[in-house]
Amino acid sequence: MDTELFLKYLQYLRDHTLEEGRAYIQEHIAELSDHQAIGELLAEEALRLLYSPFVSLKLAELLIFYGECTSHLSSHALGLKAKGDALMLIGHHQAAIKSLDAAGEEFLRLGDEGNWARSRISWIMSAAWLGNVEEALQQATRARDVFLQLGEPYWACVIDHNTALIYDYVGRYEEAIKLYESIRAIYTTLGDQNDLSIKRSIALAEMNQAFDLASVGNFELAYRLQQQAQAGFIALGETELTSSVEADLADLDYTQGYYGSALRRYYQALDGLLQNNLDTPMLLAEIKVRTANCLVKLNRAQEACFLASEAVEISRKSGISLNIGNALREYATTLVASSRLKEALVVLDEAWTLLNRGGFDPLAFATKYQQAEILLKLVSFTAAYDQARLAREYFEAKGLVARSVRASLVMAGAFIENAQQAGVNGDKEQQSTHLQEAISLCKEISSQAHQYHLQEEVYRSYYFLGQIFALQEDFTKAARYYGAAIAQIERILNDLVYDLSPSFLQSTWAVYEDMIALCLQLSRVERAFGYLEQARSMALRQYLNKSGATQSSSMEQEDTASTSLLQQNNAAILRAQHDLRNEQEQHRYYSVLLADIDLSVSPTVDRAVIQQQLKRCEEKISELTERLHLYQSDTRLISQKRTGRTRNVKQVDITQLRQSLSPDQILLAYFLYKGRLVIFAATKEQLVTRELPNSVEQLERLLPLLHAHLDPKGWSDLQKPPEQVVLRLLNKLYNLLVAPVADLLPATPGHLTIVPYGPLHNLPFHALHNGSRYLIEGFQVSYLPASTILMHLDARNSEQDSGPTGREVSARPPLVFGYSENGHLQRVHDEAKTIASLLNGRCYLEGEATIARLIEQAPGSPIIHLATHGQSRLDAPNFSYVRLADGQLNAIDAFSLDLKACELVTLSGCETGLALSGGGDEQLGLGRAFLAAGAPSLVMSLWPVEDNATNELMQLFYHYLLKGESKAQALRAAQCSLLHRADSTYTHPYFWAAFRLVGGVGPLKSQSAKGHSMAFAANP
């Protein structure tokens, strides 16, 4: 047959529809007269295109048609086999078996044992997926024998490969590993096959062997093989398999507790599928469900539930019990994280039925320990223990270390709970027995977890041991194990970037709390304070310390990563940056629309529609921002992880912290724990604590009352605010929060630095009242999100003072923006003009006060003053904002500002200082974003402020600042000036106490920041 002519026919058949192809075959049937050659060539092309399954399926149908038209039985059989192969690949396993059985019968009638054996290759996979495992293995053995008899070792290896995959499904991992090792060795010796086919087969074997190695705990070799496989697939242009390996690498990271790396890899795997328009629903479902599992570890249950439920729906459409059962099992994990425990048990029952009936024992027994975890939460300790023990016995027998360790943790948790119950019942003997069992089991768990690098399991076993020894009142050992657990948590945190640290710390923070309480119990005050500060505002400190990391990580990247992987990661970064810019522009557009909406224009204008678009933008911006940070951190995470290096996180040096304090300064750091209030008071000479038991209940009662009375909407007469009730509340709060350390306070007008905790972040400490005066009347008051920020500010000041002139030179004058929201804020223009005049700064009003201009002119500006409306978004703190002419300047925008030369940012708007407390007491919102961008000092508000009072307060603040006062003293003087006015409503704390100073407290340094101290004249 003429090869060129056939290639022409083949091109037509590939590019046209099935019906057009059939017509074409009939039209050229006389020219396609070499039936055997035509049949084999079409079959080869269908096999070559198998991983483009729908093209392959079309060619298979055309081959069947060709066999029918020519009555050529061999071509017809080859077409049925090709059809079965393609159907298997798209998950239509019943149909695949039917087609492959028909092909096998025709091959046997022709006496073609070789092609009969080839028809078993996909057959055994479909049979196994449908739960007929033993029959599949029997057919595999028979087909392998045929290939060996015919002297076809390549096809024997293909059968062995699929046999190994079946072993994977049923938990026979050691047998699978040996098979993969054997076929990889044989592939390298074969010279009668296409070189690309051999390379692809080797990469597939490496990928699948790595899965088995990970299952039995050999993560190092598994990781190496996966990297080899991925490099092979990239070289072959196999985009789908490249994404599949990326997901497998993510699984390795996830299993070992590297959740940041895992999430990044899951995102990249999803991106690979979407960017290449790959129609692979089952792989998409699998990656989604794995991503959901990772999000659960980061305490993001709502996102996880959504992804997992999507995966379940995709899997149900496949009709494959293995896919459905596994998706259900992972979905149950997300339900547990969402506290939907009984619903999760129902889902796991269905998963168990599907997986157990299909013979997929490893996954079936995984549902058992998942059920055990739920039963433990439901206080069914004995049932939890029994389920976990059953699962553990199976996993141990199969050598499945990671799962065995997790089941053991449930058993240990049941022992501890039973011990606590026995203690409550006064049964000391029974309590001791349970605790001894738990100790033995936890030590075994920690040993295995260390051996196989299971980081989360290590910290959890240590935490259990700490709890056990605390119950036994062996506090020294308890402290040792709590400390070991925290050290292990730090290793996990080392792999987390962006806001993954606070989300992970939401659950692990309990370990720090127990350690702090124990240290206080043992009178180890400095250690207690050190642990409190070690995790507090960790993400903010990551941002503050990020300078210098980029260059070293990029150097490591060049040394360790292949060129193709580098290009892949860089492309992902560029895509994320492009998409993020587009989404931010959309968000600003819709936020302006929402602000300017005119419902009178048309009855079809619907505010909810625009709000829905804003919500969609927010979700996409959050996702893209996270991905971008993860992609940019790619190699730093990998290199630290593989070399065992961790972030330089250590306990706070209390001596160094005290040296950062001035002689007239006291730092008050607060901590709430199990109903107790703890105050750490640090001065230059000492660190002491005051503990108030049962005081948290009082705070929970007083704080909402105070906030309610600071809201003018509850006043009967706006001209006569009810001041006495507020004073009583502020006095009660003073007695709780300040009076216990009153003997340590400096002389007037000394400096108080407040480090709040939890709900106290929203309290105006400077307005607390001792019965005769407000705290601000006696002291300069400033705030910090964490005590360690004080040392960072000291280091920054030292760097600036060590320059040639001893001072940082600012390239630009101060920057003042005023935006009144189309006249809604009447005094904003006056405020902005006056302050710009005072500072001799640039002033931009209304349409000129844009986000774009702020981004452009912020670098080099020593003072930035934004007079506008602001709003805190506790539902989505990264979208807390101040409004400018072209949209909402949110926290994500603020992170990207260059404020290294800035000395002060003032957000003169409503509730700009409110934040959501995340894990590690992280303050999520605008304030953290501006600090992270480089601003050392912020002036922000705690509630919606009154226009006229704010205007006056700001003018006074800058007036005192320009006279040379420190920032803390300037704000104090301005606030005292308002509250001391006779016959004025401004004496009420609502008018003067909303604003507070966060960060550095010193005077202005740069000459351009000092402006000129003229009268309050408006700048025309």
C-alpha positions, -999 to 999 in steps of 0.1 A, spaced: 0 0 0 13 35 -9 23 51 25 18 87 13 -17 78 1 -26 61 33 -14 91 54 -36 113 33 -66 90 41 -56 90 78 -54 127 80 -89 130 66 -103 104 90 -87 122 120 -100 156 111 -136 149 100 -167 136 118 -175 99 121 -202 101 95 -179 119 71 -152 93 77 -176 64 70 -187 81 37 -150 86 28 -142 49 34 -171 38 12 -160 62 -15 -124 50 -15 -130 13 -6 -115 1 -38 -82 19 -31 -82 4 5 -78 -31 -8 -48 -43 13 -72 -52 42 -46 -65 66 -23 -36 62 -51 -10 64 -65 -26 95 -31 -28 113 -22 8 104 -56 22 116 -52 1 148 -17 15 154 -30 51 149 -59 45 173 -33 32 199 -10 61 193 -38 85 199 -52 66 229 -46 94 253 -67 116 230 -94 91 238 -123 106 217 -101 108 186 -90 72 192 -126 61 197 -136 77 164 -108 58 146 -118 26 163 -154 30 151 -141 36 116 -120 5 118 -150 -16 128 -169 -1 99 -140 -8 75 -140 -44 87 -177 -47 82 -176 -32 47 -147 -55 36 -159 -85 56 -123 -85 70 -126 -102 104 -92 -92 117 -98 -55 110 -132 -58 127 -116 -74 157 -88 -48 158 -115 -21 157 -134 -37 186 -102 -39 207 -93 -2 199 -128 8 209 -125 -11 242 -92 6 249 -107 40 244 -138 33 264 -117 20 293 -97 53 293 -128 75 295 -142 53 324 -169 34 304 -158 1 319 -189 -20 313 -190 -10 276 -152 -15 274 -154 -51 287 -183 -59 262 -162 -46 233 -130 -63 244 -148 -96 250 -162 -95 214 -127 -86 201 -112 -115 221 -136 -140 207 -129 -129 171 -92 -131 177 -95 -166 191 -116 -177 161 -88 -164 139 -62 -182 160 -45 -149 168 -34 -155 204 -12 -124 204 -40 -100 197 -63 -119 221 -37 -112 248 -36 -75 238 -73 -73 242 -68 -83 279 -46 -53 286 -75 -28 290 -99 -56 299 -82 -64 332 -82 -27 342 -119 -23 335 -127 -55 354 -106 -43 384 -123 -9 384 -156 -27 385 -145 -48 415 -138 -81 397 -102 -81 410 -95 -119 411 -109 -125 376 -88 -96 363 -56 -111 379 -64 -145 364 -68 -130 329 -36 -110 334 -16 -142 342 -30 -160 311 -23 -130 288 13 -126 302 20 -163 296 9 -159 259 32 -129 254 62 -148 269 55 -178 247 54 -155 216 86 -139 226 71 -104 232 86 -91 265 74 -56 259 37 -66 260 44 -89 289 57 -58 307 25 -39 298 4 -67 314 27 -66 345 23 -29 347 -15 -32 348 -12 -61 372 8 -38 395 -19 -11 392 -45 -37 404 -22 -46 433 -22 -8 441 -60 -8 443 -62 -38 467 -32 -29 489 -6 -54 478 20 -27 476 52 -47 481 42 -70 452 35 -39 430 68 -24 439 87 -55 428 68 -57 395 75 -20 387 112 -25 395 113 -56 372 95 -39 342 116 -7 345 147 -29 342 133 -48 312 122 -17 294 157 -4 292 169 -36 274 142 -35 246 154 -24 212 124 -35 191 100 -7 203 97 30 195 120 50 217 93 74 227 70 45 237 97 31 259 104 64 276 67 69 282 64 34 297 94 40 320 79 73 332 46 56 339 62 29 358 83 54 378 51 74 386 31 44 398 60 28 417 64 61 435 28 59 447 34 25 462 67 35 478 49 65 494 22 41 507 47 21 526 65 52 539 96 55 516 89 91 507 125 100 497 127 75 469 91 81 459 98 118 455 129 111 434 110 88 411 81 112 407 105 140 397 121 116 372 87 107 358 76 143 356 107 153 337 101 124 313 65 135 307 74 171 302 100 161 276 74 139 258 48 168 259 24 147 280 5 175 296 -21 154 313 4 130 329 25 160 339 -5 173 359 -11 139 373 25 136 386 22 172 400 -8 160 420 11 129 432 40 151 443 14 173 462 2 141 479 38 134 491 40 169 505 6 166 521 13 133 538 45 147 553 28 179 565 42 203 539 8 219 533 21 250 516 40 230 490 11 206 486 -14 234 480 9 250 454 13 217 436 -24 210 436 -30 245 421 -4 238 394 -19 205 386 -53 221 382 -38 249 361 -21 223 338 -55 207 330 -73 240 325 -46 258 305 -43 228 281 -81 224 278 -78 187 288 -111 169 290 -103 146 319 -132 148 344 -119 120 367 -84 134 371 -100 168 377 -123 153 403 -93 136 419 -72 167 421 -102 187 435 -108 163 463 -71 162 472 -70 200 472 -100 199 495 -82 176 519 -53 200 521 -76 230 527 -91 210 557 -56 209 573 -55 247 569 -89 251 586 -106 263 554 -136 239 556 -161 259 536 -138 260 505 -129 223 510 -166 213 512 -174 230 480 -145 214 461 -152 179 475 -189 181 467 -180 190 431 -157 160 430 -184 137 443 -208 148 416 -182 143 388 -174 108 403 -210 97 404 -214 104 367 -186 79 361 -205 51 378 -172 36 391 -174 24 427 -137 31 433 -140 68 422 -173 74 440 -162 57 472 -129 76 473 -145 109 466 -172 103 493 -144 94 518 -126 127 512 -159 146 512 -166 132 547 -133 147 558 -145 182 548 -179 176 565 -161 167 598 -141 200 595 -174 218 591 -188 201 622 -213 181 602 -204 149 620 -235 128 616 -238 137 580 -202 126 576 -209 92 592 -237 86 566 -214 95 538 -187 71 551 -212 43 554 -219 46 516 -182 49 509 -175 17 529 -202 -2 511 -188 8 476 -152 2 484 -156 -30 504 -179 -45 478 -154 -36 451 -125 -52 469 -106 -19 474 -96 -28 510 -70 0 517 -95 27 510 -124 7 526 -104 4 559 -95 41 557 -132 48 561 -130 29 594 -104 52 610 -123 82 596 -154 69 614 -133 63 645 -122 100 645 -158 111 643 -169 87 671 -142 102 693 -156 137 686 -191 124 695 -178 111 729 -182 74 719 -147 66 731 -150 28 732 -166 26 698 -139 49 684 -111 28 699 -126 -4 684 -130 10 649 -95 25 650 -79 -8 662 -96 -27 634 -83 -3 608 -48 -3 624 -45 -41 623 -53 -41 586 -29 -13 578 -1 -29 599 -6 -62 580 -3 -44 547 27 -22 557 7 10 553 26 31 578 10 65 574 -25 52 578 -15 29 606 -1 58 625 -33 79 620 -54 50 633 -31 47 663 -36 84 671 -73 78 673 -67 49 697 -44 71 718 -70 99 719 -96 74 731 -73 63 759 -68 99 770 -105 107 770 -113 75 789 -86 84 814 -101 119 819 -135 104 824 -121 79 850 -105 108 868 -138 126 870 -154 95 884 -126 92 910 -113 58 896 -76 65 899 -66 30 891 -85 29 859 -72 64 850 -36 52 855 -41 22 833 -55 42 805 -28 67 807 0 41 807 -16 25 776 -17 60 760 19 67 768 31 34 753 11 40 721 21 76 717 58 68 720 53 41 694 35 66 671 62 93 675 89 68 667 72 56 635 62 92 625 98 104 629 111 74 609 87 82 580 88 120 583 51 123 592 53 158 607 17 163 618 16 129 634 48 137 653 35 169 667 1 153 676 18 124 694 40 149 714 10 170 722 -9 139 735 22 130 757 22 165 771 -15 162 780 -9 128 796 19 140 818 0 171 827 -29 148 839 -3 128 859 10 161 873 44 154 860 47 190 848 84 189 838 78 161 813 46 178 801 65 210 794 92 190 775 66 173 753 46 205 747 78 222 737 87 193 713 52 196 698 56 233 692 90 227 676 74 203 652 46 227 644 72 253 636 86 229 610 52 226 594 47 264 595 81 268 578 64 255 546 35 279 548 33 313 531 9 342 528 -21 337 551 -16 299 555 2 303 588 -27 319 607 -52 295 591 -31 265 602 -26 280 637 -64 282 642 -63 245 654 -26 242 665 -28 273 687 -42 251 715 -8 236 719 7 270 725 -21 279 749 -15 248 770 22 254 770 18 290 781 -6 280 809 18 253 821 48 277 821 28 301 842 18 273 865 55 265 869 63 303 874 84 303 842 72 337 832 97 345 805 91 311 788 54 317 789 57 351 774 82 338 748 57 311 736 29 337 734 50 359 712 66 331 692 34 324 672 16 357 676 13 377 643 36 352 626 24 360 591 30 397 597 65 390 608 70 369 577 61 399 556 84 422 576 113 398 572 107 391 535 134 414 522 165 395 510 148 362 507 139 366 470 174 367 457 187 336 475 156 316 466 161 324 429 197 313 431 186 280 447 161 277 420 187 279 393 208 253 410 182 227 417 154 229 392 153 218 356 149 244 329 115 230 319 102 231 354 115 267 358 97 278 327 65 261 338 66 279 372 75 312 357 46 309 332 23 301 361 35 333 379 30 355 348 -5 340 342 -15 346 379 -2 382 378 -20 390 346 -53 374 359 -49 392 392 -45 426 376 -77 420 355 -97 409 385 -85 439 406 -96 462 378 -130 445 376 -133 447 414 -126 485 414 -150 490 385 -179 472 403 -170 489 436 -173 524 419 -206 513 403 -220 502 436 -210 535 453 -225 556 425 -256 534 418 -287 554 409 -317 531 414 -340 558 400 -326 555 365 -343 523 357 -364 496 375 -340 470 361 -310 483 380 -304 458 408 -279 465 435 -277 427 443 -264 420 408 -234 443 412 -228 430 447 -227 395 433 -201 405 408 -180 421 435 -183 388 455 -171 368 425 -141 392 421 -132 389 457 -132 351 456 -111 351 425 -86 378 438 -82 358 470 -74 326 451 -50 343 426 -32 362 454 -27 329 473 -15 311 442 9 339 433 25 338 467 28 300 466 43 300 430 68 327 440 78 308 470 82 275 450 118 268 453 124 284 487 98 260 502 113 230 484 149 237 492 142 243 529 121 212 531 146 189 514 176 202 533 157 201 566 163 239 571 135 258 589 126 294 593 146 311 619 118 311 645 130 311 681 117 322 714 117 359 721 148 372 738 132 389 767 164 407 776 166 422 741 129 431 742 134 450 775 164 468 761 141 482 733 120 499 760 127 534 772 131 540 810 96 556 811 79 529 791 59 498 800 47 471 777 14 454 786 7 422 767 -26 404 773 -36 367 771 -70 351 776 -71 314 784 -99 292 798 -117 320 816 -85 336 829 -70 369 820 -31 371 821 -13 404 819 24 404 811 40 436 821 75 443 808 97 473 818 134 479 812 141 462 845 117 433 848 89 411 834 61 403 857 26 388 854 -8 394 869 -34 367 866 -72 372 871 -92 341 872 -128 342 860 -123 376 844 -130 366 808 -166 362 816 -167 398 828 -149 410 796 -174 391 775 -202 410 792 -186 445 793 -171 448 759 -204 445 739 -220 470 763 -192 495 757 -193 492 719 -231 496 721 -229 528 741 -202 542 718 -226 540 689 -246 573 684 -275 554 669 -284 544 705 -284 579 719 -316 597 726 -300 632 721 -270 636 698 -262 669 714 -261 654 749 -244 620 746 -249 598 777 -213 600 791 -218 586 826 -227 551 815 -197 550 792 -175 562 820 -187 535 843 -180 508 817 -146 522 810 -138 523 847 -148 486 851 -126 477 822 -98 498 837 -101 478 870 -98 445 850 -71 454 826 -49 482 841 -55 484 878 -37 450 885 -5 466 871 -11 501 883 19 499 907 42 493 877 30 522 855 56 549 848 53 585 860 32 609 839 34 613 809 52 579 805 46 556 776 22 526 776 26 501 748 -4 478 746 -3 444 729 -40 433 730 -53 398 726 -84 385 709 -114 408 715 -92 433 733 -78 444 699 -110 464 694 -109 482 728 -96 518 731 -73 512 761 -63 549 760 -99 557 769 -101 535 800 -110 555 831 -95 551 866 -124 570 883 -107 604 880 -91 606 845 -87 587 813 -56 567 807 -46 591 778 -46 620 802 -17 604 822 2 585 795 12 583 759 -5 552 746 4 531 715 -4 497 703 14 467 687 0 435 672 29 416 687 57 426 712 84 414 688 74 442 663 91 465 688 125 449 681 118 451 643 111 488 646 143 493 667 163 475 640 148 496 613 156 528 632 192 516 636 196 510 599 182 544 591 204 562 617 235 544 604 233 562 570 257 589 560 236 617 575 222 596 603 187 601 588 167 586 560 163 611 531 129 611 516 127 619 479 91 632 479 69 655 500 40 641 520 10 628 502 -26 637 511 -57 623 496 -93 635 502 -123 617 488 -158 627 500 -178 601 481 -195 627 460 -200 651 489 -213 626 515 -183 634 538 -186 672 541 -154 680 559 -130 658 540 -119 685 516 -112 709 544 -92 682 563 -71 672 533 -64 708 522 -54 719 557 -31 690 564 -15 693 530 -8 729 537 6 721 572 29 694 557 37 713 526 25 682 508 8 671 476 -30 672 478 -53 652 456 -91 656 459 -121 637 445 -114 624 410 -76 629 414 -75 608 446 -71 574 429 -56 541 438 -34 543 407 -20 576 418 -14 563 453 5 532 440 26 555 418 34 582 443 36 563 476 73 552 471 94 579 488 65 596 505 73 601 542 37 607 553 6 594 536 -28 608 548 -60 593 534 -91 612 544 -121 592 531 -147 566 540 -134 532 553 -150 499 561 -138 469 580 -148 435 565 -146 409 592 -163 384 568 -134 389 544 -106 409 561 -84 412 530 -112 433 515 -114 458 543 -109 491 525 -107 528 522 -126 543 493 -109 563 466 -121 577 433 -114 546 412 -126 520 437 -119 504 471 -82 503 482 -83 470 500 -57 452 521 -45 432 491 -38 464 473 -21 478 504 3 448 506 17 457 472 25 494 481 61 504 485 62 522 519 99 515 529 106 553 530 73 561 548 73 572 584 35 575 590 3 564 574 -29 580 587 -62 563 576 -86 591 585 -118 571 579 -144 549 596 -133 517 615 -100 515 595 -83 499 625 -108 470 630 -94 436 622 -103 399 624 -83 378 648 -69 348 631 -48 319 644 -18 331 663 -38 362 672 -30 374 637 -48 407 630 -62 403 595 -72 436 578 -59 470 566 -35 476 594 -15 445 589 -13 452 552 1 487 556 26 475 582 37 446 559 42 471 531 68 490 552 49 516 572 64 518 607 35 538 622 -2 539 616 -30 560 629 -64 542 624 -99 542 638 -119 517 658 -154 528 649 -173 551 624 -160 585 632 -177 619 633 -167 642 605 -161 675 623 -144 660 653 -121 640 631 -112 671 611 -102 689 642 -84 660 657 -63 655 626 -53 691 624 -42 691 660 -23 659 656 -2 672 628 2 706 645 18 689 675 38 665 653 53 693 634 63 710 666 87 681 672 65 660 695 66 622 691 38 605 673 24 591 705 26 624 723 11 643 693 -19 620 693 -22 622 730 -21 660 730 -47 662 702 -71 638 720 -67 656 753 -73 689 736 -107 677 725 -118 660 757 -108 689 779 -130 714 760 -156 729 783 -192 729 771 -185 706 742 -199 673 731 -164 663 721 -156 653 757 -175 621 750 -150 593 741 -169 586 709 -156 618 694 -119 616 704 -110 580 713 -117 562 679 -81 568 666 -51 550 680 -14 548 671 -1 514 660 37 508 656 65 532 661 60 562 684 90 584 678 91 619 662 93 626 625 128 622 610 129 632 574 129 669 566 103 666 539 79 651 564 82 681 587 66 706 563 61 739 579 43 748 611 19 774 598 -15 782 609 -44 760 598 -48 777 564 -64 758 535 -44 751 505 -62 766 475 
